[in-house]
């Protein structure tokens, strides 16, 4: 029992009002009295009442109006109401229950039963107050997290604006020491590095180093593609089926993905598309890997291919979490990692690198998030023509681009 609980007894009949007061004080409660609705409303507005005891189950103006006024005056504290009435007041008791009263007792009153009913109501009130306080605290924390995320997003946007300088820094200053670091780790740990135990510190170190090196290589290739110049030699086009087959086999060896991922069957796609086979293979590898990282377990990629008059559309389907419209709209931007979180981090440069390669050959990329949990990524590439692409003299690339791709 909470001895400091303060109860308001509202009863127009003075003898029963005083009898309730004495009974409740005997049980250890503080008691205030009101003979009518106006007095009860004033007390509720000025005092912190824990419970309203309504005697004789009747009030001028109606019980519903009385309870509404008292609860409104208590500043929304969720004050419970206990009705104490005679058996012949059955209709008034029902009216009070319909108006929102929480419990009732019939005369003659058993003090032990009265105590149990009151404590049950007070316990429910304390629980609701705790939940309300927790909800307010949670809302405050969410607002603060939202502010922090907005600040992080602002900084990421600033970084996005400086992407060219950032990528050049990675390309020229980080790749060599990272290769040296990975080689030194192999020397230090020897055989344990070759086949580390899953989840061990060596396994985490190896996978983290390989992922960082892959990120640097992607950034290196992306930075060079940003300023790529096409050679004057005419391209022979790319065999689309061969491109996707090579991409799937490289996907199976990707250190970031769990081993044993089933590879999707290749659809009929005997077509030559405009582009460089090596670069298009890298683009499809990026897209396959991104879709695997977005997939629910078990991973089930599905491929479709549709050949049209002047282009080919390849669709990659999987089951994964729904993506918000703003995430879909910026999925292929340079820094989507703050929007698309997956196991082990984010998608890194995979979508951006794929888009840069595909658009380099006048292709298009689109992503759809379909309810309830389907994702569809579409790649549209122009069919190979003997004439060079519009605005270009060829699609063979410089030695530096091919070196970055093979690395």
Secondary structure as GFF3:
##gff-version 3
##sequence-region A 1 407
A	DSSP	beta_strand	6	10	.	.	.	ID=ss1
A	DSSP	alpha_helix	14	26	.	.	.	ID=ss2
A	DSSP	beta_strand	30	34	.	.	.	ID=ss3
A	DSSP	alpha_helix	37	46	.	.	.	ID=ss4
A	DSSP	beta_strand	51	55	.	.	.	ID=ss5
A	DSSP	alpha_helix	63	73	.	.	.	ID=ss6
A	DSSP	beta_strand	80	85	.	.	.	ID=ss7
A	DSSP	three_ten_helix	87	89	.	.	.	ID=ss8
A	DSSP	alpha_helix	90	98	.	.	.	ID=ss9
A	DSSP	beta_strand	103	106	.	.	.	ID=ss10
A	DSSP	alpha_helix	111	161	.	.	.	ID=ss11
A	DSSP	alpha_helix	163	173	.	.	.	ID=ss12
A	DSSP	alpha_helix	175	189	.	.	.	ID=ss13
A	DSSP	alpha_helix	191	194	.	.	.	ID=ss14
A	DSSP	alpha_helix	201	226	.	.	.	ID=ss15
A	DSSP	beta_strand	238	239	.	.	.	ID=ss16
A	DSSP	alpha_helix	240	252	.	.	.	ID=ss17
A	DSSP	beta_strand	272	273	.	.	.	ID=ss18
A	DSSP	alpha_helix	277	294	.	.	.	ID=ss19
A	DSSP	beta_strand	302	307	.	.	.	ID=ss20
A	DSSP	beta_strand	311	319	.	.	.	ID=ss21
A	DSSP	alpha_helix	325	329	.	.	.	ID=ss22
A	DSSP	beta_strand	341	342	.	.	.	ID=ss23
A	DSSP	beta_strand	345	346	.	.	.	ID=ss24
A	DSSP	alpha_helix	350	360	.	.	.	ID=ss25
A	DSSP	beta_strand	364	370	.	.	.	ID=ss26
A	DSSP	beta_strand	374	382	.	.	.	ID=ss27
A	DSSP	alpha_helix	399	406	.	.	.	ID=ss28
###
